[in-house]
Amino acid sequence: MRVGDYFSIPMGDGRFAISQIIWLGTESQEQKFKKIFAFAVLSVSTNEGVPENVEYLIFKDHRGSFSVIFTVVDKLKTGDWHILQHGIVSDAALKDFEFNMAGTLYRRGSPVRVLAIEEYQDYILMGVSGFALVENFLQQY
């Protein structure tokens, strides 16, 4: 499993969410986030093929809209979410993958600096979702 890999999430209703690994926590400084990864979803359908156009779906929750989901790597490791093919993360905004975790800015899992409260909204918020919540997000499509 590598950054850029496309994988399939089987959904409870028989559909598949075709997704892409954006960041692996094993890249984090001192393996701080080694059991976590971030991904974005390209499609939700009965087709398990990787779409030709790489455009990430937008989800909504109480904080607003987002395209990156954080969860644990367990289902990737067990093969429940299986890798379809390798790819590259083409979204320039996600190349350095910066996120806010507890008020600290991280770049590819390494701490950069403490954020001012007014900056929190400028960065992806790391909120690790359980598998049931991931399914709920996917059901928005």
C-alpha positions in Angstrom: 0.0 0.0 0.0 1.4 3.3 -1.1 0.3 7.0 -1.4 -1.6 7.3 -4.7 -3.0 3.7 -4.7 -6.6 3.4 -5.7 -8.7 1.0 -3.6 -12.3 -0.2 -3.3 -14.5 0.1 -0.2 -17.4 -2.3 -0.4 -20.6 -0.7 1.0 -23.5 -2.2 2.9 -25.8 -1.6 -0.1 -23.7 -3.5 -2.6 -22.0 -0.5 -4.1 -18.3 0.4 -4.1 -16.5 3.6 -3.1 -13.5 3.9 -5.3 -10.9 5.9 -3.3 -7.3 7.0 -3.4 -4.8 7.0 -0.6 -3.7 10.7 -0.1 -1.4 10.1 2.9 -0.2 7.2 5.1 0.5 7.8 8.8 3.6 5.6 8.5 5.2 8.7 6.9 4.7 10.7 10.1 7.6 11.8 12.2 8.4 9.0 14.8 5.5 7.0 13.4 3.1 9.2 15.5 0.2 8.4 13.2 1.3 5.0 12.0 -2.2 3.4 12.2 -4.0 6.2 10.4 -4.3 7.1 6.8 -6.1 9.8 4.7 -8.1 9.1 1.6 -10.4 10.8 -0.9 -13.3 9.2 -2.8 -13.6 9.4 -6.6 -16.9 7.6 -7.1 -19.6 5.6 -5.4 -21.4 3.1 -7.7 -21.9 -0.5 -8.6 -18.8 -0.3 -10.8 -15.5 -1.3 -9.2 -13.3 0.3 -11.9 -11.1 3.4 -11.3 -12.8 6.4 -13.0 -10.7 8.1 -15.7 -11.3 11.6 -14.3 -9.8 12.1 -10.9 -12.1 14.4 -9.1 -12.8 13.9 -5.4 -16.3 13.8 -4.0 -17.3 16.4 -1.4 -18.9 15.3 1.8 -20.7 17.3 4.5 -20.8 17.1 8.3 -21.5 19.5 11.2 -18.2 21.4 10.4 -19.0 21.9 6.7 -17.7 20.4 3.5 -14.6 18.2 3.1 -13.0 15.8 0.6 -10.4 14.0 2.7 -11.3 11.3 5.3 -9.0 10.0 8.0 -9.5 6.5 9.3 -7.4 3.5 10.5 -5.5 1.3 8.1 -6.9 -2.0 9.4 -9.3 -2.8 6.5 -6.5 -2.0 4.0 -4.1 -4.3 5.7 -6.7 -7.2 5.9 -7.7 -6.7 2.3 -11.3 -5.9 3.1 -10.6 -2.7 1.2 -8.5 -4.0 -1.6 -6.0 -2.1 -3.7 -7.1 -1.8 -7.3 -4.0 -0.2 -8.9 -1.3 2.4 -8.2 -1.7 6.0 -9.2 -0.4 9.4 -8.3 -2.1 12.1 -6.2 -2.6 14.7 -8.9 -4.3 17.4 -6.8 -1.6 20.0 -6.2 -3.3 21.1 -3.0 -2.8 17.7 -1.5 0.9 17.1 -2.6 2.4 18.4 0.7 -0.7 17.3 2.6 -1.0 19.8 5.4 -3.6 19.2 8.2 -4.6 20.6 11.6 -4.5 18.2 14.5 -5.3 19.7 17.9 -4.2 23.1 16.8 -0.8 22.1 15.4 -0.1 22.3 11.7 1.4 19.1 10.3 2.9 18.6 6.8 3.0 15.0 5.7 2.7 14.0 9.4 5.6 16.2 10.7 4.8 19.1 13.0 5.4 22.5 11.5 4.0 25.0 14.0 1.2 25.8 16.3 -1.7 27.5 14.5 -3.5 30.6 15.6 -7.2 29.9 16.3 -8.2 32.0 13.3 -6.1 29.7 11.0 -7.8 26.5 12.0 -10.4 26.7 9.3 -7.6 27.1 6.6 -6.4 23.5 7.0 -7.9 20.1 6.7 -8.9 18.9 10.2 -7.7 15.5 11.2 -10.7 13.8 12.7 -10.3 10.1 12.6 -13.5 8.4 11.5 -14.6 4.9 12.5 -15.7 2.5 9.8 -19.4 3.1 10.5 -18.9 6.9 10.1 -17.0 6.3 6.9 -20.0 4.3 5.6 -22.3 7.2 6.6 -20.2 9.7 4.7 -20.3 7.4 1.6 -24.1 7.0 1.8 -24.3 10.8 1.0 -23.9 9.6 -2.6 
